[in-house]
């Protein structure tokens, strides 16, 4: 009996280690792939209208994931599951990504990145005031503060943007709404009634968001004014990259993390993505890499370390 008990304990430890490794891999995937989508979107929207591009991106990626899920044996989703995934897709992809795209017509991309980086703060607030009543630790709050300082140094450096005073209140308010919506969708997804197949669930969320984005682009007249001949090959390649790496791989990893990892840890992507974006901009687009950028990177790396080390243990969360 003691031998069996030791074997069970060993298997449990092995399973925990395996899951920890999967969480690390998924986090790195979201860090790198979503960081790279900033450059991908910049190239894609050069010749494709933003809302139309986003709608096509998520419709194709969502359709592929849904078909894969069904082929692998996923059950036909119920109406309740379609409703839940539609809510998540609307919060994350339509009023999250969609509103950011609209707001960047009024606010600089630097200020947009800073305000979108408030997503982790909204998540902590939801956890604190929601049913979980999880009061953030001092280290977590300090980590979030350092992360915001790092983002501020990164995007409001002299000569890079016009500063906080350069954006209008409507645009900045819309960005805060988008960050709130993304955080709300992420929290809602953790307890929503989803299909057993994570691949199908992710595909359904993308299909819902893609439909809403496409319909909205039609209302804006994107389809009527679209000139296919003017779409560059570079933009099409970038759109393909966004579909495969940003959506199918990156978004799937994010949804899996929401179900299997601590929310505070998952939210650190908001601080790491800009660093990846700046690095790729320097490497591929030859954008300048300044001392301000390196100092900001130090703050952000420190913030992620604090949030990771000071978050509640999984046993305590469960």
Backbone torsions as a table, in degrees:
resi	resn	phi	psi	omega
1	UNK	NA	-40.9	-179.6
2	UNK	-65.6	-36.5	178.3
3	UNK	-63.5	-43.8	178.3
4	UNK	-62.8	-41.2	179.5
5	UNK	-61.8	-39.6	178.8
6	UNK	-66.4	-39.0	178.9
7	UNK	-64.8	-41.4	177.4
8	UNK	-62.4	-44.2	179.7
9	UNK	-62.5	-40.0	179.4
10	UNK	-64.7	-41.0	178.4
11	UNK	-64.0	-39.9	179.3
12	UNK	-64.6	-43.1	178.3
13	UNK	-63.1	-41.2	178.4
14	UNK	-62.9	-39.0	178.7
15	UNK	-65.4	-41.2	179.0
16	UNK	-64.2	-42.6	179.1
17	UNK	-63.9	-41.8	179.1
18	UNK	-61.2	-42.1	-179.9
19	UNK	-67.3	-39.0	177.9
20	UNK	-60.8	-40.6	178.4
21	UNK	-64.2	-41.5	179.1
22	UNK	-64.1	-38.2	178.2
23	UNK	-63.7	-43.5	179.7
24	UNK	-62.2	-45.2	179.8
25	UNK	-62.3	-43.6	179.8
26	UNK	-64.7	-40.0	178.2
27	UNK	-62.5	-46.9	179.0
28	UNK	-60.7	-38.2	178.2
29	UNK	-60.3	-47.7	179.9
30	UNK	-66.8	-41.9	179.2
31	UNK	-55.9	-51.2	-172.4
32	UNK	-79.1	-50.7	-174.4
33	UNK	-66.7	-44.4	179.5
34	UNK	-70.7	-29.3	174.2
35	UNK	-64.8	-35.4	-179.4
36	UNK	-74.8	-18.5	-177.5
37	UNK	-70.0	-20.3	175.9
38	UNK	-59.6	-47.9	178.7
39	UNK	-68.3	-39.6	178.9
40	UNK	-60.1	-44.4	179.6
41	UNK	-67.7	-37.1	178.6
42	UNK	-59.0	-41.7	180.0
43	UNK	-73.3	-41.2	-176.0
44	UNK	-65.0	-44.3	-175.0
45	UNK	-79.2	0.0	177.2
46	UNK	-62.3	-33.6	-179.6
47	UNK	-131.5	4.8	177.5
48	UNK	-124.0	130.5	178.3
49	UNK	-55.2	137.4	-171.9
50	UNK	-57.0	-50.3	-177.2
51	UNK	-68.1	-36.7	177.4
52	UNK	-65.8	-43.1	178.4
53	UNK	-60.1	-45.5	-179.0
54	UNK	-65.5	-40.8	-180.0
55	UNK	-63.1	-46.9	178.6
56	UNK	-62.7	-41.5	-180.0
57	UNK	-56.3	-50.9	-174.8
58	UNK	-78.7	-28.2	175.8
59	UNK	-66.0	-45.0	-179.7
60	UNK	-67.7	-48.4	-178.9
61	UNK	-63.2	-43.2	179.6
62	UNK	-64.1	-41.2	178.5
63	UNK	-63.1	-40.8	179.1
64	UNK	-63.6	-46.2	-179.0
65	UNK	-65.7	-39.1	179.7
66	UNK	-63.5	-44.2	179.7
67	UNK	-64.1	-42.7	178.3
68	UNK	-60.0	-44.0	179.7
69	UNK	-61.1	-41.2	179.4
70	UNK	-68.4	-41.6	-180.0
71	UNK	-63.9	-34.6	-179.0
72	UNK	-81.5	7.6	173.5
73	UNK	104.7	8.5	178.8
74	UNK	-65.5	138.3	-179.1
75	UNK	-73.1	153.0	176.5
76	UNK	-60.7	126.2	-176.7
77	UNK	-67.6	148.6	177.5
78	UNK	-82.5	168.3	177.5
79	UNK	-62.8	-36.1	178.1
80	UNK	-63.2	-39.9	179.1
81	UNK	-69.0	-37.9	175.1
82	UNK	-62.5	-40.0	179.4
83	UNK	-63.0	-45.7	-177.9
84	UNK	-65.4	-45.7	-180.0
85	UNK	-66.7	-31.8	177.3
86	UNK	-66.4	-38.5	177.7
87	UNK	-62.9	-46.3	179.6
88	UNK	-63.4	-44.5	179.5
89	UNK	-62.2	-38.7	179.0
90	UNK	-66.1	-42.2	-178.1
91	UNK	-69.9	-42.9	-175.9
92	UNK	-79.3	-49.0	-167.3
93	UNK	-98.0	-34.3	-179.2
94	UNK	-86.2	-66.2	-178.1
95	UNK	-79.4	-8.1	172.7
96	UNK	-89.7	-78.3	-179.3
97	UNK	-62.6	-41.0	-176.2
98	UNK	-63.0	-45.0	-178.8
99	UNK	-67.4	-35.3	176.8
100	UNK	-61.1	-44.2	178.8
101	UNK	-59.9	-41.0	179.4
102	UNK	-68.0	-43.2	-175.3
103	UNK	-65.8	-28.9	-178.6
104	UNK	-70.5	-5.5	170.9
105	UNK	-76.0	-19.0	-175.8
106	UNK	-115.2	-20.4	-173.9
107	UNK	-127.6	146.6	179.6
108	UNK	-64.1	155.0	-179.3
109	UNK	-64.3	-29.7	177.8
110	UNK	-64.1	-47.7	178.2
111	UNK	-66.1	-35.9	177.6
112	UNK	-60.8	-44.6	178.8
113	UNK	-61.7	-40.2	-179.8
114	UNK	-63.7	-45.4	-177.4
115	UNK	-72.3	-34.9	176.7
116	UNK	-67.3	-25.6	178.5
117	UNK	-69.8	-2.6	174.8
118	UNK	-79.6	-1.2	178.8
119	UNK	-52.1	-48.3	179.4
120	UNK	-59.9	-34.5	178.9
121	UNK	-66.6	-40.4	176.6
122	UNK	-63.4	-39.8	179.8
123	UNK	-62.8	-43.3	178.9
124	UNK	-63.8	-39.2	178.7
125	UNK	-63.9	-42.2	177.2
126	UNK	-60.6	-44.1	-179.5
127	UNK	-65.9	-34.2	-177.3
128	UNK	-74.7	-45.8	-174.6
129	UNK	-93.3	-12.8	-179.7
130	UNK	-80.3	-164.0	-175.8
131	UNK	-68.1	-23.3	-179.9
132	UNK	-70.7	-30.2	-179.4
133	UNK	53.4	42.4	-178.3
134	UNK	-91.2	100.7	179.6
135	UNK	-72.1	127.9	-178.8
136	UNK	-67.6	146.1	177.5
137	UNK	-76.2	163.4	177.8
138	UNK	-61.4	-38.2	178.8
139	UNK	-64.9	-37.9	178.3
140	UNK	-63.9	-46.1	179.7
141	UNK	-63.3	-40.8	177.8
142	UNK	-64.0	-40.1	178.1
143	UNK	-62.4	-42.5	177.9
144	UNK	-63.0	-41.1	179.7
145	UNK	-63.5	-44.1	178.5
146	UNK	-63.6	-37.3	177.9
147	UNK	-62.2	-43.6	178.9
148	UNK	-67.2	-36.1	175.7
149	UNK	-62.6	-43.0	178.7
150	UNK	-62.0	-44.0	177.9
151	UNK	-62.6	-39.3	179.3
152	UNK	-61.2	-45.2	178.7
153	UNK	-64.7	-32.1	-176.6
154	UNK	-71.6	-41.1	-170.4
155	UNK	-108.2	-12.2	-179.7
156	UNK	-118.8	36.1	175.1
157	UNK	-74.2	150.1	-179.6
158	UNK	-56.1	130.9	177.6
159	UNK	87.9	-9.9	-178.3
160	UNK	-94.3	-40.4	178.7
161	UNK	-137.8	172.0	-179.6
162	UNK	-83.9	0.1	177.6
163	UNK	89.4	173.5	-176.8
164	UNK	-59.7	-36.5	-178.0
165	UNK	-69.0	-10.2	-175.8
166	UNK	-83.3	-12.5	-177.7
167	UNK	-98.4	154.3	178.6
168	UNK	-90.0	158.6	-173.3
169	UNK	-66.4	-35.4	-179.9
170	UNK	-64.7	-46.2	179.4
171	UNK	-62.7	-44.1	-179.5
172	UNK	-68.4	-36.5	176.2
173	UNK	-64.3	-38.4	178.1
174	UNK	-64.2	-38.3	179.2
175	UNK	-67.1	-39.8	176.1
176	UNK	-64.3	-37.9	176.3
177	UNK	-63.8	-40.2	178.4
178	UNK	-64.4	-42.5	178.2
179	UNK	-64.2	-41.7	177.0
180	UNK	-61.6	-42.3	-179.0
181	UNK	-65.6	-42.3	179.3
182	UNK	-63.0	-44.1	179.1
183	UNK	-64.2	-41.4	179.4
184	UNK	-63.9	-42.8	178.3
185	UNK	-63.7	-39.0	178.3
186	UNK	-64.3	-42.6	179.8
187	UNK	-69.2	-40.2	-179.6
188	UNK	-64.1	-36.4	-177.5
189	UNK	-63.8	-27.3	-177.4
190	UNK	-66.4	-30.9	-177.2
191	UNK	-115.9	6.2	-177.3
192	UNK	-74.5	153.6	177.1
193	UNK	-78.8	105.0	-175.5
194	UNK	-113.6	160.9	171.8
195	UNK	-60.4	155.7	178.6
196	UNK	-62.6	-30.0	179.8
197	UNK	-83.9	112.8	177.8
198	UNK	-59.6	-33.1	179.9
199	UNK	-63.7	-44.6	178.7
200	UNK	-64.9	-41.7	-179.5
201	UNK	-60.5	-44.7	179.4
202	UNK	-63.8	-42.4	178.6
203	UNK	-62.3	-41.0	178.9
204	UNK	-64.0	-39.4	177.9
205	UNK	-63.4	-41.9	179.0
206	UNK	-67.2	-39.8	178.4
207	UNK	-61.0	-43.4	179.4
208	UNK	-63.1	-48.3	178.6
209	UNK	-63.9	-39.1	179.6
210	UNK	-64.5	-39.8	178.1
211	UNK	-62.7	-46.0	-179.3
212	UNK	-63.7	-44.1	179.9
213	UNK	-64.2	-40.4	-179.7
214	UNK	-66.5	-44.3	177.7
215	UNK	-61.4	-40.4	-179.8
216	UNK	-66.7	-38.4	177.9
217	UNK	-64.7	-32.7	176.4
218	UNK	-66.5	-40.0	177.9
219	UNK	-62.9	-33.1	178.9
220	UNK	-79.0	-9.1	179.5
221	UNK	86.4	14.9	-178.3
222	UNK	-62.1	-41.5	-178.2
223	UNK	-67.2	-40.6	-177.8
224	UNK	-67.1	-33.8	-176.7
225	UNK	-95.3	2.1	-175.8
226	UNK	-73.0	130.8	174.0
227	UNK	-115.5	102.0	-174.8
228	UNK	-59.1	-35.8	-177.3
229	UNK	-63.0	-22.4	-177.7
230	UNK	-88.4	-7.2	179.0
231	UNK	-73.9	123.5	-175.8
232	UNK	-79.9	157.6	176.8
233	UNK	-63.2	-35.7	179.2
234	UNK	-62.5	-41.3	179.0
235	UNK	-66.5	-38.8	179.1
236	UNK	-66.1	-39.4	177.1
237	UNK	-64.4	-41.1	178.7
238	UNK	-64.6	-39.5	177.4
239	UNK	-62.6	-42.6	176.7
240	UNK	-61.1	-39.8	177.6
241	UNK	-63.5	-42.7	-180.0
242	UNK	-63.7	-38.2	-179.9
243	UNK	-65.3	-49.3	-174.1
244	UNK	-77.6	-53.7	-171.6
245	UNK	-90.3	-41.6	-179.1
246	UNK	-74.3	-37.9	-174.5
247	UNK	-99.9	-61.8	-174.0
248	UNK	-61.9	-47.4	-178.1
249	UNK	-86.6	-52.6	-175.0
250	UNK	-64.7	-50.5	-177.6
251	UNK	-67.6	-35.4	178.0
252	UNK	-63.8	-41.9	177.6
253	UNK	-63.0	-39.1	-179.3
254	UNK	-65.5	-45.4	179.5
255	UNK	-63.5	-40.1	177.5
256	UNK	-62.5	-41.2	179.0
257	UNK	-62.8	-39.4	-180.0
258	UNK	-59.7	-30.8	-178.3
259	UNK	-87.7	-19.8	-168.8
260	UNK	-125.3	-6.0	-177.2
261	UNK	-131.1	164.4	178.6
262	UNK	-65.3	135.3	-175.3
263	UNK	-60.2	-40.3	-179.7
264	UNK	-62.0	-41.1	177.8
265	UNK	-64.6	-43.8	-179.7
266	UNK	-61.2	-36.5	-175.0
267	UNK	-68.3	-11.8	-179.6
268	UNK	-65.2	-13.6	178.0
269	UNK	-57.7	-30.7	-176.7
270	UNK	-65.0	-24.7	178.7
271	UNK	-92.1	-27.9	-176.1
272	UNK	-85.8	-35.9	-177.4
273	UNK	-53.0	-44.9	179.9
274	UNK	-61.4	-34.0	178.1
275	UNK	-63.8	-44.5	177.9
276	UNK	-61.9	-42.5	-179.0
277	UNK	-62.0	-43.2	179.8
278	UNK	-66.4	-41.0	179.3
279	UNK	-62.5	-43.0	179.0
280	UNK	-69.1	-35.6	176.6
281	UNK	-61.8	-39.1	177.7
282	UNK	-69.1	-40.8	-175.3
283	UNK	-74.9	-42.2	-173.1
284	UNK	-98.0	-46.3	-176.8
285	UNK	-95.1	2.5	178.7
286	UNK	59.1	33.6	176.2
287	UNK	-74.0	147.5	-174.6
288	UNK	-65.7	142.3	176.3
289	UNK	-114.0	106.9	-171.9
290	UNK	-100.9	172.2	175.7
291	UNK	-61.7	-37.3	178.5
292	UNK	-58.3	-40.0	-179.6
293	UNK	-65.0	-43.0	-179.6
294	UNK	-66.3	-39.7	177.3
295	UNK	-65.3	-42.3	178.2
296	UNK	-60.7	-40.6	178.8
297	UNK	-60.3	-39.5	178.0
298	UNK	-61.8	-44.7	177.7
299	UNK	-60.7	-42.5	-176.0
300	UNK	-68.9	-42.8	177.5
301	UNK	-61.8	-41.2	178.1
302	UNK	-64.0	-38.7	-179.2
303	UNK	-65.3	-41.4	178.8
304	UNK	-64.0	-40.1	178.2
305	UNK	-62.2	-43.5	179.1
306	UNK	-64.6	-45.0	-179.4
307	UNK	-62.7	-39.4	-179.4
308	UNK	-67.9	-44.9	-175.9
309	UNK	-75.8	-30.5	-173.3
310	UNK	-97.9	-1.3	179.7
311	UNK	-71.3	154.4	178.0
312	UNK	-59.9	145.7	177.2
313	UNK	-65.2	149.6	-178.7
314	UNK	-55.1	-37.2	-178.5
315	UNK	-64.1	-38.6	-179.5
316	UNK	-69.1	-37.5	179.7
317	UNK	-64.0	-45.5	-177.3
318	UNK	-65.9	NA	NA
